[in-house]
Amino acid sequence: MPPFIDASAERHLDWIALTDALAAGHSLPRAEIGDTFLYRDPDTLLSRAAWIDGLGSLVKTATIFPENVGPTINGAVSLFSDTDGTLAAMLDFHLLTKWKTAGDSLLAARRLARRDARTILIVGSGTVAASLRAAYGAAFPEARFLVWSRATENARAFADGRNCEAVTDLAGAVGAADIVTCATMATEPVIEGEWLKPGQHLDLIGAYRPDMREADDAALRRGRIFVDSRETTFDHIGELKIPLSTGAIDRDDVIADFYDLDRFDRSDDDITVFKNGGGAHLDLICARYILDAVEGAK
């Protein structure tokens, strides 16, 4: 019987090792990916599939029910063998999403942020923000954290008892930070380019629909832009789709995605901008890492 891997697997996982696995996965043949959306207003059934030759295949299905009293997003994940197509494991949806999302951004930050970054601003105070705190803390152990949220009480609760301070002045906090990581549900930009300073790294996670974005045109124009996947960001997520459609930026302004990791570099004065758009191929690489880590611990 294939294993079901739940949150208890976290004791075997490591953020740095995950980013190394994500990098290694992009040295394999380019993934085939496909997304399917089904709608029953206001609910959504989203299935994302990926196949990487030499690694395996995966189907991740999410149910998004915004009117739920409890969790609004649920789902299931199936990981299949590349050798014979048999089911290799079922993984907890929330476990995989947590590690994939934060690991995606951390891989970029390890390449694009200054190694001496000491102040990290988290914009947002939800579930993703908590995983970002853990992930960035693993790569930048000397850093202090700031957190900003539209709901000030949520930011204060998030910061309570940690090496993390709640702030109310977003522009001032951006100006004080070496790394700014955004995980909001914003449809209009919350980060303004005029706030950015040379040497910063800006990590944009929250936008996932064509009508969503977290940074304005000026932020994109001031920065050197990188993405995890051109295929999942350019024509699908407002963060790039909107400014591309208006001519604020061109496709050639995006320097590289994870299949060109050797081009992820910076000078000390660069502003780097990374769009974390996700994709089932990233889920696949992360799921394989989790399964290998659990089996290796036996």
C-alpha positions in Angstrom: 0.0 0.0 0.0 1.5 3.4 -1.0 2.2 5.6 2.0 0.2 8.6 3.0 2.6 11.4 4.1 1.1 13.9 6.6 2.4 16.8 8.6 4.4 14.5 10.9 7.0 14.3 8.1 8.1 17.8 8.8 10.7 16.6 11.4 12.6 15.0 8.5 12.5 18.1 6.2 15.0 20.9 5.8 14.5 24.2 4.0 18.0 24.4 2.5 17.9 20.8 1.3 14.6 21.5 -0.3 16.0 24.4 -2.3 18.9 22.2 -3.4 16.3 19.6 -4.6 14.4 22.3 -6.5 17.5 23.4 -8.2 18.4 19.8 -9.1 14.9 19.1 -10.5 15.4 22.0 -13.0 18.5 20.3 -14.4 16.2 17.4 -15.6 14.3 17.6 -18.9 11.7 20.4 -18.9 8.5 19.5 -17.3 5.2 18.9 -19.1 2.5 20.7 -17.2 -1.3 21.1 -17.5 -3.9 22.9 -15.5 -7.7 22.4 -15.4 -10.2 24.8 -13.8 -13.8 23.9 -13.1 -16.2 26.5 -11.7 -19.5 26.5 -9.7 -19.8 30.1 -8.5 -18.3 30.9 -6.1 -16.4 27.6 -5.8 -13.5 26.3 -7.9 -12.0 22.9 -8.6 -8.4 23.3 -9.8 -6.2 20.3 -10.9 -2.6 20.8 -11.7 -0.5 18.0 -13.3 3.2 17.6 -14.2 5.5 15.0 -15.6 9.3 15.3 -15.4 11.2 12.6 -17.3 13.4 10.8 -14.8 11.5 12.0 -11.7 7.9 11.0 -12.1 4.5 12.6 -12.4 2.0 14.3 -10.0 -1.6 15.4 -9.9 -2.5 18.0 -7.2 -6.2 18.9 -6.9 -7.4 21.9 -4.9 -11.0 22.7 -3.9 -11.5 26.4 -3.2 -14.8 27.2 -1.3 -14.5 30.8 -0.2 -17.7 30.7 1.8 -16.6 27.9 4.1 -16.6 28.7 7.8 -13.5 26.5 8.2 -10.6 26.2 5.7 -11.5 27.6 2.3 -8.8 25.6 0.4 -8.5 21.8 0.6 -7.3 19.1 -1.7 -5.3 16.0 -2.4 -2.0 15.1 -4.0 -1.0 11.9 -5.9 2.7 11.2 -6.7 3.4 8.5 -9.4 6.5 6.5 -10.2 8.3 7.5 -13.4 9.3 3.8 -13.9 6.0 2.1 -14.1 3.3 4.7 -13.4 2.2 3.2 -10.1 1.1 5.3 -7.2 4.3 6.1 -5.1 2.6 8.1 -2.4 -0.3 10.3 -1.4 0.7 13.5 0.3 -1.1 15.9 2.6 -2.2 18.9 0.5 -1.4 21.5 3.1 2.0 20.0 3.9 3.1 20.0 0.3 1.7 23.5 -0.5 3.5 25.0 2.6 6.9 23.6 1.7 6.6 24.1 -2.1 5.5 27.8 -1.8 8.1 29.0 0.7 10.8 26.8 -0.8 10.2 28.3 -4.2 10.8 31.8 -2.9 13.8 30.7 -0.8 15.6 29.2 -3.7 15.3 32.6 -5.5 16.4 34.5 -2.4 19.5 32.3 -2.0 20.5 33.4 -5.5 19.2 36.9 -5.6 19.3 38.5 -2.1 22.4 39.9 -0.6 24.1 37.3 1.6 24.5 39.9 4.3 20.7 40.7 4.5 19.8 41.4 8.1 16.3 42.8 8.0 13.4 40.9 6.3 10.0 42.4 6.0 7.0 40.0 5.6 4.0 41.7 4.1 1.0 39.6 5.2 0.4 37.6 8.4 -1.4 34.5 7.3 -0.5 30.9 6.9 2.1 31.5 4.1 3.7 34.2 6.1 4.4 31.7 8.9 6.2 29.4 6.5 8.2 32.2 5.1 9.4 33.1 8.6 10.7 29.6 9.0 12.2 29.3 5.5 13.9 32.7 5.4 15.1 32.1 9.0 16.9 28.9 7.8 18.9 30.8 5.1 19.4 34.1 7.0 19.8 33.0 10.6 21.1 36.4 11.7 18.2 38.4 10.3 15.5 40.2 12.3 12.0 40.1 10.9 9.3 42.8 10.5 5.7 42.0 9.7 3.0 44.3 8.3 -0.6 43.5 7.7 -3.7 45.5 6.8 -5.1 44.0 10.1 -2.7 45.5 12.6 -3.9 43.1 15.3 -3.0 40.1 13.1 0.5 41.4 12.6 0.9 41.9 16.4 -0.3 38.3 17.0 2.1 37.0 14.4 5.1 38.8 15.9 4.3 37.9 19.5 7.2 36.0 21.2 9.4 35.8 18.1 12.4 37.6 16.7 9.8 39.6 14.8 8.3 43.1 15.2 4.9 44.3 14.0 5.0 47.5 12.0 2.3 49.9 10.8 4.3 52.1 8.4 4.6 50.0 5.3 6.6 52.5 3.3 9.1 53.0 6.2 9.4 49.2 6.7 10.1 48.6 3.0 12.8 51.3 3.2 14.4 49.6 6.3 14.4 46.0 4.8 17.0 44.2 2.8 14.4 41.6 1.7 10.7 42.2 1.2 8.5 39.1 0.9 4.8 39.6 0.1 2.1 37.0 0.7 -1.2 38.9 0.5 -4.5 38.5 -1.4 -4.1 42.0 -2.9 -5.7 42.8 -6.2 -4.1 46.3 -6.3 -0.4 46.9 -5.6 0.6 47.3 -2.0 4.4 47.8 -2.8 5.4 51.0 -4.6 8.5 51.2 -6.6 9.5 54.6 -5.2 9.9 52.9 -1.7 12.6 50.5 -3.0 16.3 51.1 -2.5 19.5 49.7 -4.2 20.5 46.3 -2.9 17.0 45.1 -2.1 15.3 41.8 -3.0 11.6 41.8 -3.5 9.7 38.5 -3.4 6.1 38.5 -4.7 4.0 35.4 -3.8 0.4 36.3 -3.3 -1.0 37.1 -6.7 -2.3 33.9 -8.5 -5.2 35.2 -10.7 -5.1 37.5 -13.7 -6.6 40.3 -11.7 -4.1 40.2 -8.8 -0.8 42.0 -8.2 1.2 43.1 -5.2 3.8 45.5 -6.8 3.3 48.5 -9.1 4.8 49.2 -12.5 7.6 51.3 -11.0 8.8 48.4 -8.8 9.0 46.2 -11.8 10.8 48.8 -13.9 13.3 49.5 -11.2 14.2 45.9 -10.6 15.8 43.0 -12.4 12.9 40.6 -12.9 13.1 36.9 -12.4 10.3 34.2 -12.2 10.1 30.6 -11.2 8.4 29.7 -14.5 7.6 31.8 -17.5 4.9 29.3 -18.5 2.9 29.8 -15.3 3.4 33.5 -14.8 3.4 35.5 -18.1 -0.1 34.9 -19.3 -1.8 33.8 -16.2 -1.0 36.0 -13.2 -1.7 39.7 -13.0 1.7 40.5 -11.5 3.2 40.2 -15.0 0.1 39.8 -17.2 -1.2 43.3 -16.5 2.1 45.3 -17.0 2.9 43.2 -20.1 -0.5 44.0 -21.6 -0.1 47.8 -21.0 3.5 47.9 -22.2 4.9 48.9 -18.8 7.4 46.0 -19.2 8.3 43.7 -22.0 8.8 39.9 -21.9 12.5 40.5 -22.5 12.6 42.3 -19.2 12.3 39.0 -17.4 15.8 37.8 -17.2 15.4 34.1 -16.3 13.3 31.4 -14.8 14.4 28.4 -12.8 15.4 26.5 -16.0 18.2 29.2 -16.3 19.3 29.3 -12.7 22.9 30.1 -13.8 21.5 33.6 -14.8 20.1 34.2 -11.3 22.7 36.7 -10.1 23.1 40.2 -8.8 25.5 43.0 -8.0 25.4 44.7 -4.6 23.4 47.7 -5.8 20.8 45.8 -7.9 17.1 45.7 -7.0 16.0 42.1 -7.7 12.3 41.2 -8.2 11.1 37.6 -8.1 7.6 36.4 -9.0 6.7 33.1 -7.3 3.9 31.8 -9.6 4.1 28.1 -8.6 3.2 25.2 -10.9 2.7 21.5 -10.7 6.3 20.8 -11.7 7.4 22.5 -8.5 4.9 20.5 -6.5 6.3 17.4 -8.1 9.9 18.1 -7.3 9.0 19.1 -3.7 6.8 15.9 -3.3 9.7 13.7 -4.4 12.0 15.5 -2.0 9.5 14.9 0.9 9.0 11.2 0.0 12.8 10.6 -0.3 13.4 12.4 3.0 10.8 10.3 4.8 12.0 7.0 3.3 15.6 7.9 4.1 14.8 8.4 7.7 13.4 4.9 8.2 
